[in-house]
Amino acid sequence: LIQKLRDEDFLRWEEKTDLCVDFPDVRITANLNGQRKSLVEGCNGPGKVLTLAHELDTISDTKSWVGNVREELLQEHPSSH
């Protein structure tokens, strides 16, 4: 997981401050090399954060614990990645 975050240069991703109501969102929070970064994505417009969350879930097999929530969001918006 750490290598994937490093490969994606996650700590340099731009933070979004948009706030949406009544839409699901995805948050990734990581502590790497003493730096903390937390990014959220939602507003019914999935992009890089949602795609990375799906890849991290695949690596860690979190679907076996939490179900297919992110996968369902990806299926609703397949053209966004």
trRosetta pair geometry for C-beta under 8 A, 3 or more apart (Angstrom, degrees):
i j d omega theta_ij theta_ji phi_ij phi_ji
1 4 5.7 -53 -151 33 32 112
1 5 6.6 30 153 -16 65 105
1 56 5.9 60 -133 -142 96 95
1 59 5.9 159 -80 106 71 138
1 60 6.1 23 -72 -58 120 113
2 5 5.8 -56 -152 37 33 110
2 6 6.3 31 151 -17 66 107
2 32 6.7 144 -146 -111 91 106
3 6 5.6 -56 -147 40 33 112
3 7 6.1 38 153 -24 67 105
4 7 5.6 -50 -143 35 30 114
4 8 6.3 21 158 -10 63 109
4 52 7.7 148 147 -157 111 90
4 55 6.4 -175 -168 127 141 116
4 56 6.3 175 97 -89 149 77
4 59 6.2 -130 -33 -36 151 163
5 8 6.0 -62 -147 44 28 105
5 10 4.2 -48 -165 5 82 141
5 11 7.8 71 159 -30 101 79
5 30 5.4 159 -139 -146 156 169
5 32 6.2 -161 116 -63 134 144
5 56 7.9 39 -60 -91 88 119
6 9 7.3 26 -178 -75 35 40
6 10 7.4 -55 -63 14 23 96
6 32 7.0 172 -72 -157 84 149
8 13 7.7 -2 138 -52 101 119
8 52 6.0 70 -137 -114 170 125
9 12 4.7 -26 155 35 102 116
9 13 7.2 137 108 -45 76 76
10 13 5.7 -32 -159 -6 43 117
10 28 7.4 -96 -156 122 131 134
10 30 6.1 40 117 42 145 148
10 32 7.4 110 70 2 113 148
10 37 6.2 166 136 81 92 147
10 39 7.8 -132 -170 1 92 133
10 52 7.3 128 -101 -164 109 158
11 30 7.7 -104 -72 86 79 117
11 32 6.0 -115 -58 62 123 125
11 33 7.9 -41 -62 45 160 111
11 35 5.5 55 -136 107 133 139
11 37 5.1 -167 -118 -32 59 145
13 37 7.2 108 48 173 96 142
13 39 6.0 -19 100 -74 131 153
13 48 6.9 -168 -137 116 131 141
13 49 7.9 128 160 -75 155 86
15 37 7.8 -145 -76 -159 105 89
15 39 6.1 -139 -116 -106 69 82
16 39 7.1 71 21 -157 87 87
16 40 6.9 -114 67 70 100 71
16 41 6.9 79 38 -95 143 66
18 42 7.9 -153 100 63 106 81
18 43 5.6 -21 129 -47 133 147
20 23 4.6 -12 123 35 128 124
20 25 7.3 148 57 -66 104 114
20 42 5.4 -147 49 109 123 109
20 43 3.8 159 -36 -94 149 74
20 44 7.2 -147 169 0 162 81
23 42 5.0 138 111 164 107 105
23 43 5.5 106 82 -104 158 20
23 44 4.8 -103 -135 -39 136 82
24 42 6.1 -152 105 -133 40 107
24 69 7.7 -152 -173 176 152 107
24 73 6.4 -120 85 -91 134 127
25 40 5.3 22 164 -179 130 102
25 41 6.2 166 -158 83 83 36
25 42 2.9 -58 -96 -60 88 129
25 43 7.6 41 -93 -16 99 57
26 40 7.0 162 82 -153 42 57
26 41 5.3 -14 57 58 91 89
26 42 6.8 158 12 -68 60 77
26 46 7.6 47 13 -119 129 97
26 49 5.7 165 90 129 108 105
26 50 5.2 122 33 -96 150 71
26 53 4.8 -91 172 -28 138 168
26 70 6.4 67 -102 -108 134 105
26 73 7.4 -161 -44 69 121 167
27 38 6.4 4 -174 -175 104 93
27 39 6.9 171 -149 88 58 42
27 40 4.5 -20 -96 -98 84 83
27 41 7.9 171 -80 17 42 61
27 49 8.0 -18 -114 175 24 133
28 38 7.2 -179 91 -146 46 49
28 39 5.4 -2 55 56 90 90
28 49 6.0 -158 6 -157 115 93
28 52 6.4 -31 -49 103 163 118
28 53 5.8 -143 -63 -81 111 90
28 56 7.2 130 -120 8 122 158
29 36 7.2 1 -173 -172 90 92
29 37 7.2 -178 -145 93 50 48
29 38 4.1 -2 -105 -106 90 92
29 39 7.9 177 -77 21 50 53
30 36 7.3 177 91 -146 43 52
30 37 5.6 -6 57 58 86 88
30 38 7.8 168 18 -80 54 53
31 34 7.5 4 -179 -117 90 11
31 35 7.1 168 -153 82 53 39
31 36 5.0 -19 -99 -96 78 79
32 35 5.8 -24 70 61 70 89
32 37 7.6 -19 23 14 101 106
39 49 5.2 -146 122 -106 117 126
40 49 7.0 90 167 170 12 167
41 45 7.8 -107 179 86 93 70
41 46 6.4 85 137 -128 124 55
41 47 6.2 -137 -152 43 142 82
41 48 7.5 -178 -79 64 153 63
41 49 3.5 165 -15 60 133 132
41 50 5.4 -114 94 -36 138 85
42 45 7.7 64 127 41 27 67
44 77 7.8 153 176 -65 62 137
45 77 7.4 160 -135 -141 32 160
45 80 6.9 172 -171 -127 58 147
46 49 7.7 -122 -154 67 69 78
46 50 3.6 -39 -155 29 107 161
46 51 7.3 125 158 -37 104 73
46 73 5.9 126 -62 148 142 109
46 74 6.7 -119 114 -96 168 56
46 77 5.0 150 33 77 110 142
46 80 5.0 123 78 97 81 148
46 81 7.0 -49 119 -35 104 112
47 50 6.3 102 44 25 31 100
47 51 6.9 -57 145 -5 32 106
47 80 5.9 -97 -85 164 57 111
47 81 7.0 155 -143 -77 37 90
48 51 5.7 -61 -145 39 29 111
48 52 6.1 26 160 -16 67 108
49 52 5.9 -56 -146 39 29 108
49 53 6.2 33 153 -23 64 106
50 53 5.5 -50 -145 34 31 115
50 54 6.6 34 154 -20 63 102
50 70 6.7 173 -161 -156 82 100
50 73 6.3 -115 -152 115 132 128
50 74 6.7 169 151 -79 116 83
50 80 7.8 33 64 106 135 127
50 81 7.5 -127 87 -53 102 136
51 54 5.8 -53 -154 32 31 112
51 55 6.6 29 150 -16 64 105
51 74 7.8 104 -93 -109 60 114
51 81 4.7 153 -84 -128 125 145
52 55 5.5 -55 -149 38 36 111
52 56 6.2 36 153 -18 69 105
53 56 5.8 -54 -145 38 31 110
53 57 6.3 35 153 -21 64 106
53 70 5.5 -145 117 -129 114 149
54 57 5.6 -53 -148 35 30 114
54 58 6.5 34 152 -22 63 103
54 70 5.3 -168 -84 137 78 128
54 71 6.9 112 -125 -80 108 63
54 74 6.0 49 -82 -59 147 143
55 58 5.6 -50 -150 32 33 114
55 59 6.5 33 152 -18 64 104
56 59 5.7 -52 -148 36 34 112
56 60 6.2 5 162 5 68 113
56 62 7.7 18 121 3 79 129
57 60 6.3 -71 -139 53 26 92
57 61 7.6 84 168 -95 57 5
57 62 4.5 -87 -138 46 78 108
57 63 5.8 81 165 -41 113 83
57 66 8.0 -90 -133 53 119 121
57 70 6.0 174 -15 48 159 145
58 61 7.5 20 -172 -72 26 46
58 63 7.9 23 -89 -13 47 117
61 64 5.2 9 156 4 95 116
62 65 5.4 -60 -164 42 60 107
62 66 5.5 4 154 17 94 112
63 66 6.6 -77 -121 59 29 76
63 67 6.7 -47 -160 130 66 10
63 68 6.0 33 -144 -84 109 63
63 71 7.2 36 -110 -21 126 127
66 69 6.3 -58 141 8 106 114
68 71 4.1 -54 -172 48 93 121
68 72 5.6 103 122 -31 91 90
69 72 6.0 -58 -155 31 26 111
69 73 6.9 23 151 -15 62 104
70 73 5.5 -52 -153 35 39 113
70 74 6.4 40 150 -20 68 103
71 74 5.6 -51 -148 35 34 113
71 75 6.4 35 152 -20 65 104
72 75 5.7 -53 -148 34 32 112
72 76 6.7 36 151 -24 63 102
73 76 5.7 -52 -153 29 35 113
73 77 6.8 -16 163 23 66 104
74 77 6.7 -87 -149 60 28 76
74 78 6.7 63 158 -93 69 61
74 81 7.3 -44 -142 28 97 135
75 78 6.3 4 -143 -59 33 97
77 80 4.5 4 149 3 110 125
78 81 7.7 -87 -170 43 40 83
